[in-house]
Amino acid sequence: MEWAQVLVIILSVFLALFLILAIILIALLIKVTRQIKTITNTAERAAVKLENTAQNIGAFTSPVLIAKMVKSFISNAKK
């Protein structure tokens, strides 16, 4: 067996090894991107819920603050 044939066999083995590793890496990357997608969807839903809650609190507190200010003006005017 010549050295060229040995070199071809060695290179073929390493190429096959790298190909298998690349396939495994791609499968893992796809799995990680799916997990990231579910996490971002969950975070987006939580942000929307917090935004809705903040809007509801803002809509409720505005009339209460206005009523307090009107009450304080009336009480100051009576004094």
N, C-alpha and C positions, 0 to 999 in steps of 0.2 A: 504494500500500500504506500502510495506516495504521500509526501507532505501536503500537497495541494488537496488531496482527497480528505486527509485528516482535518485540514483547516476548513473545508466545506462542511464536513460533518459537525465540527464544533460550532461553526457559525449557524448552521441550521438548528442545532439544539438551542442555542441562545435565542434565536429568532422565535422559535416555538414557545420558549419560556416567556419571553417578553410579550408575545401575542396573548398568551393565557393570562398573564398579569394585567394586561390592558383590558381584556374582557371583564375580569373581576373588578377592576377599578371603575370601569364604566357602569357596571351593575350597582356598585356601592354609591357612586355619584347620583345615579337615578333615584336610589332609595333616599339619600339625604335630601335631594331637591324636593321630593314628595313630602318629606317630613317638614321641611322649611315652608312649603306651601300651606300645609295644614296649620302650622304655627302662625303664619301671617294672617290666614283667614280668621283664626281665633282672636288674634290681637285686633284685627279690624272690627270684628263684631263687638268686642269689649269697648273699643274706642267709640263706636256708634252709640252703644248703650250709655256710656258716660256722657257723651255729647247730648243725647236726648234728656238725660237726667239733669244736666246743667241747664238746659233750656227750660225744663219744667220748673226747676227751682228759681231760675231768673224770672220766669213769668209769674210765679207766686209771690216772690219777695218784692217785686216792684209795686204792686198795689198795697202791700202791707207798709212799705216805707212811705208811700205817698199818704196813706191814711195816718201814719204817725206824725208826719210833718204837718198835715192839716190840723190834727188834734193839738199839736204844740202851738201852732199859730192861733188857733181859737182860744186855747187856754191863756196864751200871752195877751191876746186882745182883751180878754175878760179882766185881766189884772190891770 
